[in-house]
């Protein structure tokens, strides 16, 4: 199949069934493909398939590839069940790719910021003796880091793989604990805590 794909690579994807899949971002199932001009001819010769399912691999907002299956090992063909299963597989793979990409391309906040390290060094100090930033949980410290970086609740949600609503709740709790009413004030406290 690799050799067949090299013989005549996709020149204009709009001629093939996969174009609809990429444009609409959903999986497809096609039967009776042997007589269709909308199938890569060398790949068709290599696989001798009668049908196929394909599903886009989406990472972030982009289709970065797709997976194509032309035969179920049990039935010898493909059906809607295979299409659904492939959709689940590529959705999971896309999430993993997106997380790997983010992990490589962003400045990861330290698990414990400077003010948390200071909190640990204080040992048994009572909460009332600590500065407000010292009372944040690890998750709230991460939230504060991203607030200080200027991210919206939706962007924080994507960074931490939580919903926008959950991010909003965390931000509200951070504001309450810090005694601030906006992101600018929270960011100022964060920077002060980082300077130590």
N, C-alpha and C positions, 0 to 999 in steps of 0.2 A: 504493500500500500504506500509506503514511503517513496519507493521508486516511482510508482505510478503518479504520485502527487508531484514529484519533481519533473516529470516529463511535460506536464502542461499545468503549471501553477495557475491559481485563480487570477485571471486578468481583470475581469469586471464581475464582481460578486452579484451584481444586480441580475445577471442571467441565471442565477442558481436559486434553488428553493431556500437556501440558507439566508439569503438577503432578507426575506420576510421575517425569519427568526431573529436576526440581528436588529432589524428596524423596529419590530414590535416587542422585542425582548421577551419572547416566550418560546417554549419548546414546540417542535413540529413533528408530525407523523405523516409520512408519505408512502402510499402503496402504488404499485404499478409503475415503478420508476424506470424500468428497462427501456421503455420507448420514449422517455422524456428527454428533451434537450436541456432541461433545467438541472441536470445532474452532471457532475464532473465525469467526462467519458472514460478517462483512464482509470479513475477510481472504480467506476462501475464495472469495467472489464476485470479489474483485479479482484473485486469482491463478489461479482456475479449475483448481487443482491436484487431482490424483488421489491424490497421496502426498506425504509430506514426511519429512525427517530434521531432528532438532534436537539440540543439544548444549549443556549448561550451561557458562557461563563462570565459573570458580571462581577467586577471588583470596583467598588466605589460607584461612580456614575458611568463607567465605560464597559463595553463588551470587550474583553481581552482575549477571547477565544471561544471555541465551542467544542462539544463532544458529540460524536456521531456514532450510532450503533446500528448495524444492519441485520443482526440476527440474535435472537434469544437462544441460548444454548439448549434450552428444553424444547421450545416449540419450533425453532428453525426460522421464525419470522419475528416481527415486532408488532405490538398493539398499544392501545391506550395505557395499559398498565405499565409497559416499558417506558412510555413517554413520561408518565408521572414519576416513576422511579428515577429516571435520568434527570428530571427537573429538580428533584430533591437533592440528588448527588451534586449537580452543578451549583445549586444554591449554597450548599455547605462548602464546596470547594471555593466559591467566590468569597464567602465570609472569611475563610482561612487566608486566602490570598490578600484580601484587604487588610486583615490584621497584621500579616507579615509585612506588607508594604508600609503601613503606619508605624510599625515598630522600628523599621529601618530608617524612616525618613522624618522622624520627629524627635525633638529633644524630650526625652522621657523624664518626668519629674522624679526626683529621688523619692524612694519609698517613705523615708522620714526626712522632712526638711530640717533645716538648722534649728528652728524653734522646737521641733519634736525631740531632737537630740538633747537640747538643753533641758527639756522636760524630763527625759529619762535620767539625766545627771542630777536632777533635784531630788530624786528618790521619793520620799514619802510626803512631799509638800501637799497640803490640802488644795483642792480645786480653787477655793476662794483666794489663795495666795498666788495663783498663776495668772499670767497675762491671758487675755481672751484667746489668742491664737494657740496657746498651749493646751487648751481644752478641746481642740478639734481631734476627731478620729482620723485614722490614716486616710479613709475615703474622703472625708471633708477637707483634709489637707490637699489631696489631689484636686478636688473641686476648686479650692482656693487658688491653686497653682494655675489652672486653666482660666479662671476668672481674671487673674492678674495678667495672663497672656492675651486677654482680650477676646476670648471665645464666647459665643452665644450659648444659651442653654442647649440648643440643637447640636451645635458643634461639640460641646462637652459630652453630650450623650453619645455622639459617634466615636469620640476618642475613648470613652470608657465602656462602650458597648452597653449602654443603658438607654432607656427611653428619655425623650426630651422632658416629659413630666417628672420622671425620677430625678433628672438633673436639676430641674427647677426646684423641687422639694429640697434637695441637698443645698442648693445655693441659698434658699430661704433660711435653712437651718444654720448655715455658716454665717449669714448676715446677723441672725438673731444672737448667736454665740459671740460674735465679734462686736455687737452693739453698733452696727453700721446700717445705713439705709440704701447704699448703692454700691455698684461695682468699683467705682473710683476709690471710695473710702476703703473697701476691702482690699483692693490691690495695694494701696499705700501701706496698710498694716502688714500685708504679706511681704512687701519689699523691706520694711523695717525689721521684720522677723528674720529675713534672710541675711541681712547685714549683721544681725546678731546683737 
